[in-house]
Structure formats: structure tokens, C-alpha cells
Amino acid sequence: MNLSHIRTELSFVRIDPRLLAYGFLMTMCSTFGQTFFVSLYADYIKADFSLSNGEFGAAYSMGTIASAAVLTWSGHWIDRLDLRLWTKIVIGLFSLACLTMALAQNFLTLVIAIFLLRQAGQGLMTHTAMTSQARYHDKARGRAVATAGLGFPAAESFVPVVGVMLAVAIGWRETWFLYAAFMVVGLLPFVLWLLKDHDQRHAQYLHRDSQSAASGLEQNDTTPQSGSSYLHKVFSHSRKHWQRREVLRDYRFYILLPVILAPSFISTGLFFHQVKLAFDKGWPVEQWALTFSALAGASVIAAIVSGIVTDRIGAVKILPFVLIPLGLACFVLAQSDAIWIGWVFMALIGITTGSLQTFFGAFWAEAYGTRHLGGIRALATALMVLSSALSPVIMGLLLDIDISMNSIALACAGYCVFGAIISIFSSRIYQRTI
């Protein structure tokens, strides 16, 4: 790839750098509601609330399941509200979630805190970032989603370390007070500044959408110069903009479900029990924490590459490959207790997370249109959140009956093989019917 080619690939950044920065910050700050971050406080929480591993897992699953149930309703409001007002609501709710965690005093309030963290952080912050990129970036949608998704590895590279240091220095509850204040005082003013010209952006989107409906042509400049017949159908002809209730009646969606649910179930379960994993492998926690840098680095590279590939051939054609890195990660994890296995595992997980954020960010718009994208993504996100709620309990029960982490990892690898086979058929069906 020569210098001029690289410049061409990166030129999309100049189209709407403010929106890209907005998406990046929203994904990065969703960290406080992600499993890998919340689980770092597990020992503090279990000690303060006198909870066993199973009881804490149950609290986490209850809060996450409730979040998944609500997300199908809350997520569709991004289609109806001005993005600036919506952003205020989401960040305000996230600040309230952090405050609730800091003040929680019993099992019930802990479940409420986890529900709010999962709803606002893992759910709505991520949902908002990816929906905004997919909707408003009619040019280079895949690369835009990938760029916003870089907020995840950026956060993974330093936020966990800072969080642990703060907990040691000032106490775990006090850190959550700081996070609540940061949301309102630091993040909110800056992202609203990034959205100050949103009226013009939204008007341009509505104009393109109305032109498409009136003329029967999708006014979208992302069609690659290669002239791919599939992408020509996706981006050049008039297309139906599906509503969420129509998606629920679409048989293709249900064929795709095993692929949608696998990454959140497997990665959440393994990260929720990461301390147990490190202990069983004989890895000092300090050495295990260092492997997050491999996750972050691989995620960045995967996000960039997958964004370029998505824009060239389309997300639907990538579908058969999305579970391969995750399956390899689980298989490798079960092969040895050497510390280098941890680094390889985290690098493969990074490839998975980086590519999947890009893939799913573009896939829903490609398969079902953009007009009702928020509601459709909310449905998919809710199912993934539900899947992530079940894995801590299921894997915890398996561990309680002395099923090893290696055996669990091999079972997860087998599921990925099953999902990859299904995805081949699903990809062909979508290509024929789009």
C-alpha cells in the first residue's frame, strides 16, 4: 500500500471530524459500565457487602438482565430525539449510575447500581456512538464506525490501571464519586461542543433520505470504485428501511442470532472470572493486567483494517469470518498455562472486539437501512446484553462443580465453530435478499 493509497483511505476523517471525535469519546467513556472494568472492583464489593462469588455473580446478572429488557425500549429514542438532548440524557443517567454505585448499601441497591451502569454505559453510550456514526456517515461508514470504536482499546490501555490506583489511594467508593463528577463536568460539556453544528448535519441526512425516497436512488458515496455488484445494490438502488417489528418477523435475523450472541456471552464470562482464570493458570494478577496492552493494540489494528475491508466489500460478506479470532482465542487459552498464552489470548480477543464493533456498526445499516437504525440496534444490543448477563452465572456454576477454565474455554471454541458454520449460510441468505 503506497502513500497516496493511505492518504485516500484516511481522507474520510476530514468529512466530519467532530462526529468522529464524539463517537470516540462516547465509546471510551462507556468503560465504566463494561464488565472488564466493573469486575476489577469485585473483591472490594464482595467484602463490603459480604457476598460470595456466586452471590455477586447473581447480582451482576440480575442488573444486566434488567438492562437488556429496558434497552429495547430506551434505545429506540435515539431515532426520535435530537442527538444533543439524547446525549445529555444518557450522560446524566451514567453519572447517576456511578453515584448509585458509590452510595449502594445493600444487595438491592447494588443490583440497581449495576443495572444503571450496564444500561447507561455498556448499553446506551455504546449504542449512541455506533448509531450516530452509521447514520450520519454516508461516506466511509465502516471506517467511521471503526474510528469511533477505537475508544474501547484506548480506554482499555489505561483506565483499568488508573481505576485500581485510585481505589487503593482513596477508596473504591470514592472513585465512583469521581467518575460521576467527571461525566457531568468533564465529558458532557466537551461532547456537546463537538455537536454544536448538529442541526446542519441532521438536515443533510434528512435531505439525502428524502431524495432516496423520492427518486428511488440511495444517494450514498460509499460505493467502492471496484463496482461490486453486491455493494451496488446496497448503496446505489432504493432500499427498504426496515422497522424493528419487521426485523422481528424476518427469518434471517433468527438465523443470525447464534453469531450475534456468541461474542458477548463468551468474552463477558471469561472476563468476569478473570481473577479465577489467572489463579488457575498460576499467573500473578500483575502479569495478567499487563496483557491488556495486547488486547488494546490488536483491537486498534483490527478496527482499522476491518473498517477499510467493510467499506470495500460490505459487512455481510465479512460475516463468515467474524467468530474465527474468538474461537482461536478460546482454543489457545486451553492449551497451556504458560504466561505467553495469556498474551496470545488477549491479542486474539482484541482482534475480535475491534473487528466486531466495526462489523456490527455497519451491518445493521447495510442489512436494514438507516431510518430506524436506533431501534434495530437497540434490539440487537439488548440481546447481546442479555447474553452477557447469563454467562457469569453459567460459568460460575460450572466452576463451582470443578469444571476447569480450560474445559470451559474449549467448549466456547466449539460454539464458535458452530456459529461460524451458521454465519456462512446467513451471509449467503442476506446477500441474496438485500
C-alpha atoms as one frame of an Amber mdcrd trajectory, in Angstrom:
protein
   0.000   0.000   0.000   1.665   3.258  -1.167   1.486   6.683   0.487  -1.210
   8.023  -1.839  -3.363   4.974  -1.126  -3.005   5.543   2.626  -3.967   9.194
   2.199  -7.057   8.155   0.259  -8.100   5.710   2.970  -7.651   8.350   5.694
  -9.278  11.214   3.802 -12.680  10.356   5.280 -11.521  11.868   8.597 -11.875
  15.345   7.075 -15.556  14.778   6.254 -16.846  15.148   9.825 -14.027  15.066
  12.403 -16.276  16.383  15.185 -18.692  13.480  14.852 -15.785  11.036  14.795
 -14.382  12.560  17.980 -17.825  12.418  19.566 -18.139   8.705  18.818 -14.614
   8.020  20.053 -15.229   9.739  23.411 -18.600   8.084  23.940 -17.155   4.610
  23.402 -14.086   5.355  25.517 -16.138   6.600  28.466 -18.525   3.665  28.273
 -15.695   1.783  30.004 -17.159   2.457  33.453 -20.129   0.237  32.597 -18.164
  -2.560  30.921 -17.646  -5.940  32.567 -13.856  -5.928  32.467 -13.823  -2.653
  34.441 -16.592  -3.306  36.975 -15.111  -6.726  37.769 -11.886  -5.042  38.900
 -13.836  -3.875  41.979 -15.209  -7.346  42.677 -13.091  -8.003  45.775 -14.000
  -4.629  47.305 -17.699  -5.119  46.597 -17.804  -8.696  47.879 -16.021  -7.648
  51.074 -18.257  -4.618  51.738 -21.488  -6.498  51.028 -20.372  -9.865  52.461
 -21.101 -11.623  49.185 -19.785 -14.901  47.829 -18.611 -15.250  44.234 -21.962
 -16.753  43.285 -23.968 -14.028  45.035 -22.009 -11.253  43.349 -22.429 -13.028
  40.010 -26.164 -13.235  40.653 -26.359  -9.510  41.442 -24.440  -8.710  38.284
 -26.639 -10.929  36.144 -29.857  -9.539  37.640 -28.804  -5.978  36.893 -27.654
  -6.867  33.394 -30.805  -8.814  32.513 -32.937  -5.885  33.660 -30.793  -3.593
  31.497 -31.310  -5.807  28.456 -35.076  -5.765  28.990 -35.214  -1.976  29.225
 -32.760  -1.350  26.377 -35.212  -2.463  23.702 -37.392   0.472  24.790 -34.807
   3.068  25.772 -32.523   2.568  22.776 -35.115   3.483  20.142 -35.419   7.042
  21.491 -32.248   7.997  19.656 -34.399   7.826  16.499 -36.839  10.400  17.915
 -34.810  12.884  19.940 -32.251  15.456  18.889 -28.814  13.893  19.360 -27.724
  16.704  21.703 -30.707  16.257  24.019 -30.278  12.489  23.862 -26.600  12.842
  24.788 -27.487  14.920  27.842 -29.948  12.260  28.989 -27.522   9.367  28.512
 -24.562  11.025  30.206 -26.784  12.270  33.030 -28.039   8.727  33.559 -24.476
   7.412  33.527 -23.443   9.936  36.162 -26.404   8.826  38.281 -25.267   5.209
  37.835 -21.779   5.983  39.141 -23.269   7.898  42.070 -25.581   4.992  42.888
 -22.630   2.586  42.929 -20.763   4.880  45.300 -23.737   5.083  47.688 -25.021
   1.477  47.482 -25.503  -0.052  50.939 -27.252  -3.394  50.421 -27.873  -6.103
  47.846 -30.876  -4.340  46.293 -29.111  -1.016  45.776 -26.097  -2.887  44.386
 -28.340  -4.529  41.771 -29.830  -1.120  40.926 -26.352   0.363  40.550 -25.267
  -2.467  38.256 -28.474  -2.076  36.223 -27.831   1.635  35.728 -24.156   1.104
  34.864 -24.995  -1.545  32.307 -27.925   0.431  30.873 -26.137   3.748  30.530
 -22.571   2.595  29.944 -22.381  -0.738  28.192 -25.798  -0.171  26.615 -26.692
   3.396  25.704 -23.231   5.014  25.488 -22.037   2.373  23.036 -25.383   2.332
  21.230 -25.305   6.105  20.807 -21.743   6.193  19.489 -22.240   3.471  16.898
 -25.721   4.549  15.785 -24.594   8.135  15.209 -21.623   7.047  13.085 -23.619
   4.582  10.984 -26.489   7.019  10.433 -24.683  10.244   9.584 -21.548   8.976
   7.841 -22.917   8.215   4.415 -19.284   8.256   3.269 -16.943   5.553   4.582
 -19.424   4.190   7.116 -17.240   1.216   8.028 -14.161   3.344   8.696 -16.189
   5.846  10.696 -17.593   3.130  12.947 -14.097   1.666  13.302 -12.665   5.045
  14.299 -15.312   5.558  16.957 -14.663   2.023  18.156 -11.031   2.909  18.848
 -12.330   4.443  22.054 -12.571   0.934  23.511  -8.896  -0.034  23.196  -7.873
   3.496  24.150  -9.735   3.074  27.438  -8.509  -0.486  27.950  -4.914   0.680
  27.697  -5.027   2.940  30.759  -8.416   3.213  32.518  -8.200  -0.115  34.444
  -4.776   0.802  35.821  -5.978   4.258  36.862  -9.087   2.766  38.435  -7.120
   0.301  40.532  -4.651   3.007  41.627  -7.476   5.324  42.658  -9.223   2.583
  44.615  -6.032   1.879  46.543  -5.306   5.562  47.121  -8.711   6.969  48.097
 -11.092   4.002  48.403 -13.313   2.212  45.921 -16.487   4.179  46.697 -14.689
   7.490  46.353 -13.539   6.542  42.865 -17.150   6.160  41.756 -17.905   9.652
  43.094 -15.073  10.900  40.879 -16.460   9.083  37.852 -19.908  10.627  38.450
 -18.401  14.120  38.601 -16.268  13.531  35.509 -19.318  12.596  33.436 -21.098
  15.877  34.149 -18.196  18.308  34.492 -15.700  16.860  32.014 -17.347  14.700
  29.353 -20.745  16.354  28.833 -19.587  19.911  28.000 -16.974  18.641  25.578
 -19.213  16.285  23.581 -21.924  18.969  23.377 -19.306  21.303  21.922 -18.472
  18.634  19.352 -22.182  18.504  18.408 -22.712  22.262  18.150 -23.312  22.102
  14.367 -25.564  19.068  14.527 -28.594  20.885  13.053 -26.798  21.121   9.717
 -25.618  17.510   9.876 -29.108  16.196  10.611 -30.659  18.359   7.876 -28.221
  16.898   5.341 -29.126  13.390   6.470 -32.864  14.101   6.107 -32.251  15.603
   2.662 -30.385  12.508   1.475 -33.093  10.278   2.907 -35.909  12.221   1.236
 -34.057  12.248  -2.085 -33.684   8.491  -1.888 -37.374   8.006  -1.211 -38.421
  10.409  -3.974 -36.085   9.335  -6.756 -35.625   5.663  -5.914 -31.885   6.131
  -5.621 -29.781   5.830  -2.489 -27.577   8.934  -2.501 -24.558   7.346  -0.919
 -20.953   7.914  -1.926 -19.541   4.890  -0.134 -19.881   2.645  -3.186 -16.331
   1.445  -3.901 -14.780   2.178  -7.252 -14.410  -1.530  -7.816 -18.046  -1.702
  -8.937 -19.018  -4.634  -6.744 -22.494  -5.747  -7.806 -23.459  -6.503  -4.213
 -22.483  -3.066  -2.898 -24.109  -1.505  -5.922 -27.391  -2.985  -4.704 -26.729
  -1.819  -1.170 -25.708   1.744  -1.888 -26.986   2.705  -5.337 -30.605   1.495
  -5.539 -33.618   2.425  -3.485 -33.875   0.176  -0.476 -36.418  -0.590   2.160
 -35.795   0.942   5.587 -36.954  -1.751   7.963 -38.806  -1.059  11.189 -37.966
  -3.016  14.318 -41.198  -5.012  14.299 -40.433  -6.069  10.732 -36.964  -7.219
  11.746 -38.565  -9.346  14.460 -40.563 -11.105  11.724 -37.518 -11.577   9.494
 -36.321 -15.196   9.494 -32.776 -14.073   8.568 -32.431 -12.307  11.902 -33.062
 -15.525  13.828 -30.580 -17.493  11.747 -28.022 -14.834  12.667 -28.745 -14.940
  16.417 -26.095 -17.544  17.378 -23.445 -15.339  15.773 -24.754 -12.188  17.469
 -24.814 -13.735  20.932 -21.530 -15.670  20.982 -19.024 -12.809  21.467 -20.835
 -11.111  24.348 -21.529 -14.404  26.128 -18.002 -15.769  25.852 -15.945 -12.623
  26.422 -18.111 -11.390  29.316 -17.987 -14.739  31.084 -14.232 -15.107  30.760
 -13.511 -11.525  31.821 -15.943 -11.656  34.725 -13.984 -14.624  36.073 -10.594
 -13.249  35.046  -9.189 -13.368  38.581 -10.146 -17.053  38.827  -8.660 -17.655
  35.384  -5.332 -16.098  36.370  -5.278 -18.068  39.641  -5.959 -21.402  37.922
  -3.274 -20.705  35.351  -0.762 -19.695  38.020  -0.406 -16.201  36.567   0.221
 -13.326  39.007  -2.533 -10.737  38.656   0.079  -8.067  37.900   1.342 -10.072
  34.911  -2.197 -10.724  33.753  -3.007  -6.997  33.894  -0.104  -6.281  31.546
  -1.695  -8.441  28.839  -4.444  -5.827  28.387  -1.934  -3.875  26.305  -2.001
  -6.733  23.768  -5.788  -6.543  23.700  -5.717  -2.785  23.140  -3.069  -2.888
  20.413  -4.685  -5.729  18.481  -8.089  -4.081  18.778  -6.808  -0.861  17.201
  -5.266  -2.672  14.249  -8.327  -4.880  13.766 -10.708  -1.916  13.883  -8.763
  -0.003  11.235  -8.349  -2.978   8.910 -11.943  -4.143   9.294 -13.213  -0.622
   8.604 -11.340  -0.496   5.306 -12.426  -4.011   4.323 -16.047  -3.307   5.265
 -16.127  -0.258   3.015 -14.641  -2.256   0.154 -16.711  -5.457   0.168 -19.558
  -4.864   2.643 -20.249  -6.115   6.154 -22.461  -9.006   5.040 -19.605 -10.615
   3.119 -17.379 -10.433   6.210 -19.935 -12.299   8.334 -18.455 -15.824   7.910
 -15.157 -14.703   9.422 -16.231 -12.733  12.496 -16.097 -15.591  15.032 -12.800
 -17.125  13.883 -10.487 -14.991  16.094 -12.697 -15.586  19.144 -12.701 -19.342
  18.547  -8.917 -19.347  18.188  -8.576 -17.312  21.387 -10.577 -19.851  23.386
  -8.728 -22.790  21.842  -5.308 -21.268  22.560  -6.284 -20.461  26.143  -6.904
 -24.140  26.874  -3.570 -25.356  25.501  -1.061 -24.260  28.145  -0.517 -22.444
  31.439   2.482 -20.514  30.133   2.106 -16.755  30.527   2.688 -16.157  26.806
  -0.615 -17.943  26.204  -2.284 -15.063  28.052  -0.722 -12.574  25.653  -1.829
 -14.545  22.588  -5.307 -14.975  24.039  -5.671 -11.245  24.714  -4.373 -10.325
  21.254  -6.961 -12.599  19.633  -9.690 -11.175  21.875  -8.535  -7.721  20.774
  -8.906  -8.711  17.116 -12.400  -9.944  17.954 -13.534  -6.809  19.762 -12.001
  -4.403  17.256 -13.458  -6.111  14.206 -16.877  -6.873  15.724 -17.550  -3.287
  16.796 -16.880  -2.199  13.222 -18.806  -5.082  11.711 -21.995  -4.709  13.735
 -21.839  -0.918  13.475 -22.078  -1.189   9.691 -24.048  -4.426   9.336 -27.418
  -3.233  10.648 -27.390  -0.175   8.380 -26.354  -2.310   5.408 -28.929  -5.025
   6.006 -31.910  -2.997   7.234 -31.356   0.653   6.265 -30.738   3.746   8.411
 -34.123   5.343   9.034 -34.971   3.160  12.049 -31.396   2.194  12.843 -31.555
   3.185  16.513 -34.455   0.884  17.269 -32.927  -2.031  15.373 -29.527  -1.636
  17.012 -31.233  -1.349  20.396 -32.913  -4.710  19.800 -29.631  -6.364  18.844
 -27.739  -4.701  21.682 -30.374  -5.794  24.195 -29.993  -9.402  23.086 -26.214
  -9.150  23.413 -26.563  -7.602  26.869 -28.904 -10.439  27.854 -26.348 -12.935
  26.615 -23.631 -11.218  28.637 -25.867 -11.399  31.717 -26.143 -15.170  31.562
 -22.507 -16.119  31.143 -21.159 -15.033  34.589 -23.743 -17.231  36.317 -23.423
 -20.193  33.956 -19.625 -20.202  34.014 -19.669 -19.606  37.767 -21.851 -22.663
  38.311 -19.534 -24.727  36.130 -16.566 -23.575  38.173 -18.416 -24.425  41.399
 -18.724 -28.058  40.265 -14.991 -28.148  39.447 -15.218 -27.740  35.678 -11.871
 -26.200  34.764 -11.377 -22.933  32.910  -9.589 -24.924  30.190 -12.667 -27.084
  29.656 -14.911 -24.020  29.567 -12.600 -22.388  27.016 -12.689 -25.474  24.785
 -16.487 -25.538  24.944 -16.536 -21.868  23.900 -14.204 -22.652  20.990 -16.591
 -25.389  19.876 -19.515 -22.960  19.987 -17.559 -20.532  17.793 -17.077 -23.285
  15.188 -20.830 -23.886  15.244 -21.503 -20.142  14.906 -19.032 -19.806  12.033
 -20.816 -22.546  10.072 -24.160 -20.835  10.610 -22.708 -17.478   9.575 -21.711
 -18.865   6.174 -25.330 -19.709   5.392 -26.556 -16.465   6.944 -24.191 -14.389
   4.806 -25.399 -16.071   1.617 -29.035 -15.511   2.545 -28.508 -11.790   3.247
 -26.585 -11.302   0.012 -29.400 -12.875  -1.990 -32.197 -10.923  -0.294 -30.742
  -7.425   0.145
